[in-house]
Amino acid sequence: MNKPLSFLLGASLLLSGTTASAQKTKEELRIAFGSCNRHDLPQPLWDDIARDQPNVWIWLGDNIYGDSDDPAVLRAKYDAEFNQEGYRRLREQGTTIIGTWDDHDYGRNDGDKNYPFKAQNQQLALDFLQEPADSPRRKQEGIYAAYTYRVGRKKVKVILLDDRYFQDTLYRDAQQVYHPNPTGDILGEAQWQWLQQQLQNSDADAHIIASGIQFLPQEHRFEKWANFPAARQRLLQLLASSQAKGVLLISGDRHIGEISKMTVPGVAYPVYEVTSSGLTHPATHNTAEPNQYRVGPLVNDKHYALFQFRRQRRKLVVTASLRGDAGKVFYTKQIVLH
């Protein structure tokens, strides 16, 4: 993929292995994110995202609908998205781009650890994200990474998980319903150990943990962490044992937007998950999906999400919002982080 040299230089200045820091101390940090984006459909949200002036944009997966084992096909789709006018303008105004992947950009719908082209496609995804050639992320198995940004003297760590490279197999019946794999894993042991280190050894005041698929919701029949109950429980126990401050979960995949809230045993504050999915093609037919943890509405229009972090006395406060075209705000939730 041909990229202007200025973009490559900018990326190399921001990234250091799998850790990046904001270059300037800011009194507000804006992090926008979204998923489920087809390069060949209208993309009306980039100008809205740009107007919000995010410091960081996070791709949460299905960044393109690659769905191919052919690297030339994937590269052409990535090139088309990279050069999409609205997305180009977002980069040019100085927004830092980071991200992970989900199944469609991984290469195969609902792909798992057995997908034979995962190493090849990892490099293509990292090309799209402008990952430096010498980054450790180029050498490791899996696309997971961590980044740190500042809000004044406070720190916000973004932890991007890879929910595909090591995911165990699920059984899906004739009605397209997934059956849980009681002992199955999502992250693989190396990624689990890395995640534990990122949380236990962290001096950050807030931690955003990102996954392509949803962490908390349990009722729907599609892909989710709840299909791997042992892995989901391990994650929740890690949030408790690490005593990590201000954990916020973010996810995509579902072609809907929603905010979930859960009380996790051993965690001194409620854990929120913001799902933002449907940049180009939301599930408009989905109007009443159950989710016992949902607070606020189910959003089935094209949308993205925005976190606005700021200091309030000695605490860090985040305003989370689900946003649509022409400045529409579907839902806003203010969260005081502990």
C-alpha positions in Angstrom: 0.0 0.0 0.0 1.5 3.3 -1.0 1.3 5.9 1.8 2.7 9.4 2.0 6.0 9.5 3.8 4.6 12.1 6.3 2.1 9.6 7.5 4.7 7.0 8.1 6.9 9.4 9.9 4.1 10.5 12.1 3.2 7.0 13.0 6.8 6.2 13.9 6.9 9.2 16.2 3.8 8.1 18.1 4.5 4.4 18.4 7.1 2.7 20.4 6.8 -1.1 20.2 3.3 -1.7 21.5 3.1 1.5 23.6 2.3 5.0 22.5 2.0 8.2 24.5 0.3 11.4 23.6 2.9 14.0 22.7 1.2 16.9 24.5 -0.4 17.2 27.9 -4.1 18.0 27.4 -6.9 18.9 29.7 -9.3 16.8 27.7 -8.7 13.6 25.9 -11.1 12.5 23.1 -11.1 8.9 21.9 -13.6 7.9 19.2 -14.2 4.4 18.1 -16.4 2.2 15.8 -16.6 -1.0 13.8 -18.4 -2.8 10.9 -17.3 -0.7 8.0 -17.6 -1.6 4.3 -15.3 0.2 2.0 -17.9 0.0 -0.9 -20.8 1.5 1.0 -21.5 5.2 1.7 -19.5 6.5 4.7 -21.4 9.5 6.0 -19.9 9.6 9.5 -16.3 10.6 9.0 -17.1 14.4 8.8 -19.0 14.1 12.1 -16.1 12.2 13.7 -13.7 14.8 12.4 -15.8 17.6 13.9 -15.5 16.0 17.3 -11.7 16.4 16.9 -10.7 13.1 18.5 -7.1 12.7 19.6 -7.4 9.0 18.9 -9.6 6.9 16.6 -9.9 3.2 17.5 -10.8 0.6 14.8 -12.7 -2.2 16.7 -12.8 -4.8 13.9 -14.5 -5.5 10.6 -12.6 -2.5 9.5 -13.1 -3.8 6.0 -15.1 -6.8 4.8 -12.1 -8.7 3.5 -13.6 -12.2 3.6 -10.9 -13.6 1.4 -7.8 -15.8 1.6 -6.2 -13.8 -1.3 -3.9 -11.1 0.0 -4.4 -9.1 -3.2 -8.1 -8.9 -2.5 -7.6 -7.8 1.1 -5.0 -5.2 0.1 -7.2 -3.7 -2.5 -10.0 -3.3 0.0 -7.7 -1.8 2.6 -6.3 0.6 0.0 -9.9 1.7 -0.9 -10.7 2.4 2.7 -7.4 4.1 3.4 -7.9 6.5 0.6 -11.6 7.1 1.3 -11.9 10.9 1.5 -13.5 11.3 4.9 -11.1 8.9 6.5 -8.1 10.6 4.9 -9.2 14.0 6.2 -9.5 12.5 9.7 -5.9 11.4 9.6 -4.7 14.6 8.0 -6.2 16.7 10.9 -3.8 14.9 13.3 -6.0 12.1 14.8 -3.9 9.1 15.9 -5.2 5.9 14.4 -5.0 2.6 16.3 -7.0 -0.6 16.2 -7.6 -4.3 16.3 -9.5 -6.7 14.1 -12.5 -9.0 14.1 -13.5 -11.8 11.8 -14.2 -10.1 8.4 -10.8 -8.3 8.3 -9.2 -11.4 9.9 -10.1 -13.0 6.6 -13.0 -15.4 7.3 -16.5 -14.9 8.8 -16.4 -16.2 12.4 -12.8 -17.3 11.9 -10.9 -18.9 14.8 -7.4 -20.1 15.6 -7.5 -22.7 12.8 -7.6 -20.1 10.0 -4.5 -20.9 7.9 -3.9 -17.4 6.6 -3.9 -15.5 9.9 -0.2 -14.6 10.0 -0.3 -13.3 6.4 -3.4 -11.2 7.1 -2.0 -9.8 10.3 0.7 -8.0 8.3 -1.9 -6.6 5.9 -4.0 -5.3 8.9 -0.9 -3.7 10.4 -0.1 -2.1 7.0 -3.5 -0.5 7.0 -2.9 0.8 10.6 0.5 2.1 9.5 2.4 0.0 12.0 6.1 0.7 11.7 8.2 -2.0 10.0 10.3 -2.6 13.1 7.4 -2.8 15.6 7.3 -5.9 17.9 3.7 -6.1 16.8 5.0 -7.2 13.4 6.8 -10.2 15.0 4.4 -11.5 17.6 1.5 -13.9 17.0 -1.7 -11.8 17.3 -2.5 -8.2 16.8 -2.9 -7.2 20.4 -1.3 -4.0 21.7 -1.4 -1.3 24.4 -1.1 2.5 24.2 -1.0 5.2 26.9 -2.4 8.8 26.6 -2.5 11.7 29.0 -5.2 13.9 30.4 -3.3 16.5 32.3 -1.4 14.4 34.9 -3.8 11.5 34.5 -3.1 8.5 32.3 -5.5 6.5 30.1 -4.3 3.1 28.9 -5.9 1.6 25.8 -5.5 -2.2 25.6 -6.5 -3.8 22.3 -7.1 -7.5 22.4 -7.0 -10.0 19.6 -10.1 -12.2 19.8 -9.4 -14.2 16.7 -5.8 -15.5 16.4 -6.1 -17.9 19.4 -9.9 -18.4 19.6 -11.1 -22.0 20.1 -13.8 -23.5 17.9 -17.5 -23.0 18.5 -20.3 -25.2 17.3 -23.1 -23.5 15.4 -26.3 -25.4 14.8 -28.7 -25.4 11.8 -30.6 -22.4 13.3 -27.3 -20.4 13.3 -27.2 -20.5 17.1 -23.8 -20.7 18.8 -23.4 -23.3 21.5 -21.1 -22.4 24.4 -17.7 -24.0 24.6 -17.5 -24.4 28.4 -13.7 -24.8 28.5 -12.8 -22.9 25.4 -10.4 -19.9 25.3 -10.4 -16.7 23.3 -7.0 -15.1 24.0 -4.4 -17.9 24.3 -2.0 -18.1 27.2 0.7 -15.7 25.9 -2.0 -13.0 25.4 -3.5 -13.7 28.8 -0.1 -13.3 30.5 0.5 -10.0 28.5 -2.9 -8.7 29.6 -2.3 -9.5 33.2 1.0 -7.6 33.0 -0.7 -4.6 31.4 -3.3 -4.4 34.2 -1.2 -5.4 37.3 1.8 -3.3 36.5 -0.1 -0.3 35.3 0.0 3.2 36.8 -2.8 4.4 34.6 -5.9 6.0 36.0 -8.2 4.5 33.4 -8.0 1.4 31.3 -10.0 0.9 28.0 -10.0 -2.8 27.1 -11.1 -3.4 23.5 -12.4 -6.6 21.8 -14.1 -7.1 18.5 -16.9 -9.2 20.2 -19.0 -8.2 23.2 -17.7 -8.9 26.7 -20.8 -8.6 29.0 -24.1 -9.3 27.1 -25.2 -12.9 27.4 -28.7 -13.3 25.9 -28.2 -12.9 22.2 -27.3 -15.9 19.9 -24.3 -14.4 18.1 -20.6 -14.3 18.8 -19.7 -13.1 22.3 -17.4 -13.7 25.2 -20.3 -15.5 27.0 -19.9 -18.3 24.4 -16.6 -19.0 26.2 -17.8 -18.9 29.9 -14.4 -19.9 31.3 -12.6 -17.2 29.4 -15.2 -14.6 30.3 -15.0 -15.5 34.0 -11.2 -15.4 33.8 -11.3 -11.9 32.4 -13.7 -10.7 35.1 -11.6 -12.3 37.8 -8.5 -10.5 36.4 -10.3 -7.2 36.6 -10.8 -7.9 40.3 -7.4 -9.4 41.2 -5.4 -6.7 39.3 -7.3 -3.9 41.0 -6.9 -1.9 37.8 -8.4 1.6 38.0 -11.3 2.8 35.9 -11.8 -0.2 33.5 -14.0 0.6 30.5 -14.8 -2.2 28.0 -15.4 -1.4 24.3 -16.6 -3.7 21.5 -18.1 -3.9 18.1 -19.4 -6.7 15.8 -23.1 -6.5 16.5 -24.3 -3.8 14.0 -25.9 -2.0 17.0 -24.8 0.4 19.7 -25.5 0.1 23.4 -24.0 0.7 26.8 -23.9 -2.2 29.3 -23.3 -1.9 33.1 -22.3 -4.8 35.3 -21.3 -5.3 38.9 -18.3 -7.5 39.0 -17.4 -9.3 42.2 -14.2 -7.9 43.7 -14.3 -4.7 41.6 -15.1 -1.6 43.6 -16.9 0.2 40.9 -19.5 -0.8 38.2 -17.9 -1.9 34.9 -19.3 -0.3 31.7 -19.1 -1.7 28.2 -19.7 0.5 25.2 -20.6 -1.3 22.0 -20.3 0.7 18.8 -21.0 -1.2 15.6 -22.5 0.0 12.4 -20.4 2.6 10.7 -21.9 1.8 7.3 -24.6 -0.9 7.7 -26.4 -1.2 11.1 -29.0 -3.8 11.9 -32.0 -1.6 11.5 -34.3 -4.6 12.0 -33.0 -5.1 15.5 -35.3 -3.1 17.7 -35.8 -5.1 20.9 -32.8 -7.5 21.6 -32.7 -8.4 25.3 -29.6 -7.4 27.4 -30.0 -7.5 31.1 -27.0 -5.2 31.5 -28.1 -2.5 29.0 -28.5 1.1 30.2 -30.0 3.5 27.8 -31.3 2.7 24.3 -30.4 0.1 21.7 -29.1 2.1 18.7 -29.8 0.6 15.3 -28.7 3.6 13.1 -25.3 4.3 11.7 -23.2 5.5 14.5 -19.8 5.7 16.3 -18.8 6.3 19.9 -16.9 9.0 21.7 -15.1 9.1 25.1 -14.4 12.5 26.4 -12.0 12.3 29.4 -11.4 15.3 31.7 -10.3 15.8 35.3 -12.8 16.8 37.9 -11.1 17.8 41.1 -8.9 14.7 41.8 -11.0 12.2 39.8 -11.1 11.4 36.1 -14.5 11.7 34.5 -15.5 10.3 31.1 -18.5 11.3 29.0 -19.5 8.3 26.8 -21.8 9.0 23.9 -23.2 7.1 20.9 -23.3 9.5 17.9 -24.8 9.5 14.4 -24.9 11.6 11.2 -25.4 15.3 11.1 -24.4 15.8 14.8 -27.1 13.5 16.2 -26.4 12.2 19.7 -28.3 9.0 20.5 -27.3 8.6 24.1 -24.8 10.1 26.6 -23.6 8.7 29.9 -21.2 10.4 32.4 -19.0 8.0 34.3 -16.8 8.9 37.3 -13.8 6.6 37.2 -12.4 5.0 40.4 
